Amino acid sequence: MSNEEEVLTPYRVIKNLNEKIVGKEYPTQMMYNYVRNGLIKSKNNRITKKDAEIWIEKFITKNNLTRK
């Protein structure tokens, strides 16, 4: 991660996901578990905005979630 890249906390990433879908609300702890288990690329518990957006799109598609 370069210093210019916008970074998000796992809390913000899951909130962004929940804002994009209907019918389900994922708990914020889920993303901390994903980071801890290496399921999303992070550095010092921070995720680049680009990586977060890619992960959210894959998660929505994989889980067949309905977008707002």
C-alpha positions in Angstrom: 0.0 0.0 0.0 1.4 3.3 -0.9 0.8 6.4 1.2 -1.4 8.0 -1.3 -4.0 5.1 -1.4 -7.2 5.6 0.5 -7.5 2.9 3.1 -10.5 1.6 5.0 -11.0 -0.3 8.2 -12.7 -3.7 8.2 -15.6 -2.0 9.9 -16.0 0.5 7.1 -15.7 -2.3 4.4 -18.6 -4.3 5.9 -20.7 -1.2 6.3 -20.1 -0.4 2.6 -21.2 -3.9 1.8 -24.4 -3.6 3.9 -25.2 -0.3 2.2 -25.1 -1.9 -1.2 -27.4 -4.9 -0.5 -31.0 -5.6 0.6 -32.4 -8.4 2.7 -29.4 -9.1 4.8 -27.1 -7.2 7.2 -23.7 -8.7 7.8 -22.0 -8.2 11.2 -19.0 -6.0 11.4 -17.0 -8.7 13.2 -17.2 -10.8 10.0 -14.7 -8.6 8.2 -12.2 -8.6 11.0 -12.3 -12.4 10.8 -11.8 -12.3 7.1 -8.7 -10.0 7.6 -7.3 -12.2 10.4 -7.8 -15.3 8.2 -6.2 -13.7 5.1 -9.4 -13.8 3.0 -8.9 -10.2 2.0 -5.6 -8.5 1.4 -4.7 -6.0 4.2 -1.8 -4.3 5.9 -2.0 -3.4 9.6 -5.7 -4.2 9.6 -6.3 -1.7 6.8 -7.7 -2.4 3.3 -7.2 -0.3 0.2 -10.4 1.1 -1.2 -9.7 -0.6 -4.5 -9.3 -4.0 -2.8 -12.4 -3.4 -0.7 -14.5 -2.6 -3.8 -13.2 -5.7 -5.6 -14.0 -7.9 -2.6 -17.5 -6.5 -2.2 -18.3 -7.1 -5.8 -17.0 -10.7 -5.6 -18.9 -11.3 -2.3 -22.2 -10.0 -3.8 -21.8 -12.1 -6.9 -20.7 -15.3 -5.1 -23.5 -15.1 -2.5 -26.1 -14.1 -5.1 -27.1 -11.0 -3.0 -29.7 -8.4 -4.2 -28.3 -4.9 -4.8 -30.1 -1.8 -3.7 
